[in-house]
Amino acid sequence: MPRDSLAELQSRVGGSRKTVEGLKIEAGKVKEFARAIKDDNPVFYDEEVAQERGHPAIPAPLTFTRTAYFPRYRASGIGLDFGFDLGMDPEYIVHGEQSYEFSRPAYVGDTLTGVTTFRDVYQRDGSTGGEMTFAVFETEYRDQHGDHVLTEQATRIETDGAIDEDDP
């Protein structure tokens, strides 16, 4: 259970923070990421292929912005809680859901900035007993010109405690 009551957490819904700055989309990093996710699509490796397929530059794979969780791209003072201290115990937080909505692909040469908004918080009973707290965050990424590139939504879930390995 979070340190604060559900009502206190709900009063923080709507707050926003700059969470990502200087996320440079670099050709070498795009290639590394594509290799890491085992995507051998040549559009991620070869600028000529990317242009033949209608892109102005090499596009980043769709989930590339997950690299914004690396400390080097975090805005000052922002940790994995997106700058929102919800009083959740990190030992009991699991990743719930992730979704992306694109205005356009992120391309090599772009530098992205992200602003995260705390969108929702709610609780429900877990299937093995206890209560779970769901926190929904939305990060809007803009390029170096201020143009919207994508919006990412992430849900974090705090369970009531560790699941016993003997539980079904």
C-alpha positions in Angstrom: 0.0 0.0 0.0 1.3 3.5 -0.8 2.2 5.7 2.1 -0.5 8.2 1.1 -4.2 7.6 1.0 -5.9 7.1 -2.4 -7.6 10.5 -2.0 -4.3 12.2 -1.5 -2.8 10.4 -4.5 -5.9 11.4 -6.6 -5.4 15.0 -5.7 -2.0 14.9 -7.5 -3.5 13.6 -10.8 -2.9 16.1 -13.6 0.5 17.2 -12.4 3.2 17.4 -15.0 7.0 17.3 -14.9 9.8 17.6 -17.5 11.3 14.1 -17.2 13.4 13.5 -20.3 15.9 15.9 -21.9 18.5 15.5 -24.6 17.3 12.1 -25.9 19.4 12.1 -29.1 18.4 9.7 -31.8 21.8 8.6 -33.1 22.4 6.1 -35.9 24.7 3.9 -33.8 22.2 3.7 -30.9 19.3 2.9 -33.3 21.4 0.1 -34.7 22.3 -1.2 -31.2 18.7 -1.1 -30.2 17.5 -2.8 -33.3 20.0 -5.6 -32.7 19.0 -5.9 -29.1 15.4 -6.4 -30.0 16.5 -8.8 -32.8 14.9 -6.6 -35.6 17.0 -7.0 -38.8 14.9 -4.7 -40.9 17.4 -2.8 -43.0 15.5 0.5 -42.5 17.1 0.7 -39.1 20.6 0.1 -40.4 20.9 1.8 -43.8 19.9 5.4 -44.6 19.6 4.7 -48.3 17.0 1.9 -47.6 15.2 4.3 -45.2 14.9 6.9 -47.9 13.9 4.4 -50.5 11.0 3.5 -48.1 9.9 7.2 -47.8 11.7 8.2 -44.6 13.8 11.4 -44.5 16.3 9.6 -42.3 16.8 6.3 -40.4 13.7 5.8 -38.2 14.1 4.6 -34.6 12.3 1.3 -33.7 8.9 2.0 -32.2 9.9 1.3 -28.6 13.2 3.2 -28.8 12.0 5.8 -26.3 12.3 3.2 -23.5 16.0 4.2 -23.5 14.8 7.5 -22.0 14.7 5.6 -18.7 18.5 5.5 -18.7 19.9 8.0 -16.2 21.8 10.0 -18.9 18.4 11.2 -20.4 16.6 11.9 -17.2 15.9 15.5 -16.4 17.7 16.8 -13.2 16.3 15.2 -10.1 14.0 12.8 -11.9 14.1 9.1 -11.0 12.1 6.2 -12.1 9.1 7.6 -10.3 8.9 10.3 -13.0 9.3 12.9 -10.3 6.1 12.0 -8.6 6.6 10.6 -5.1 3.6 8.4 -4.7 5.0 6.7 -1.6 5.1 3.3 -3.3 7.5 0.7 -2.2 9.9 -0.1 -5.1 10.2 -3.7 -4.0 6.5 -4.2 -4.8 6.1 -2.3 -8.0 5.6 -4.1 -11.3 5.3 -2.8 -14.8 1.7 -3.0 -16.0 1.0 -1.7 -19.4 2.8 0.3 -22.1 1.3 2.0 -25.2 2.5 4.4 -27.8 0.7 6.9 -30.1 2.8 8.4 -32.8 2.4 11.6 -34.8 5.5 10.5 -36.7 8.5 8.3 -36.3 11.5 9.5 -34.3 14.4 9.9 -36.7 18.2 9.9 -36.5 19.0 13.5 -35.9 16.1 14.2 -33.6 16.6 15.3 -30.0 13.6 14.6 -27.9 12.3 16.1 -24.7 9.6 14.4 -22.6 7.0 15.9 -20.3 5.2 13.3 -18.1 1.7 13.8 -16.7 0.3 11.8 -13.8 -3.0 10.7 -15.5 -4.7 8.4 -13.1 -4.5 6.4 -9.9 -6.9 3.7 -8.7 -7.0 0.6 -6.5 -8.5 -2.8 -6.8 -8.3 -6.2 -5.2 -5.6 -8.5 -6.4 -6.4 -12.0 -7.6 -4.3 -13.5 -4.7 -5.7 -11.2 -2.1 -4.6 -7.8 -1.0 -5.0 -4.5 -2.8 -3.1 -3.2 -5.8 -2.5 0.4 -6.6 -2.3 1.4 -10.3 -0.6 4.7 -11.3 -0.9 5.8 -15.0 1.7 8.1 -16.5 1.7 9.7 -19.9 4.9 11.1 -21.5 4.6 13.4 -24.4 7.8 13.6 -26.5 8.6 16.6 -28.7 11.5 17.1 -31.0 14.1 19.9 -31.1 11.6 22.2 -33.0 8.9 21.6 -30.4 6.9 19.3 -32.7 5.0 16.4 -31.2 6.5 13.0 -32.1 4.8 10.5 -29.8 3.0 10.0 -26.6 3.8 7.0 -24.4 1.5 5.7 -21.6 2.9 3.6 -18.8 1.1 1.9 -15.9 2.9 1.0 -12.7 1.3 -1.4 -10.2 2.2 -1.6 -6.5 1.1 -5.0 -5.1 0.4 -5.5 -1.4 3.5 -7.6 -1.0 5.6 -10.2 -2.5 3.8 -13.1 -4.1 4.6 -16.4 -2.4 6.2 -18.8 -4.9 3.8 -21.5 -3.8 0.8 -19.3 -4.8 -0.9 -20.4 -8.1 
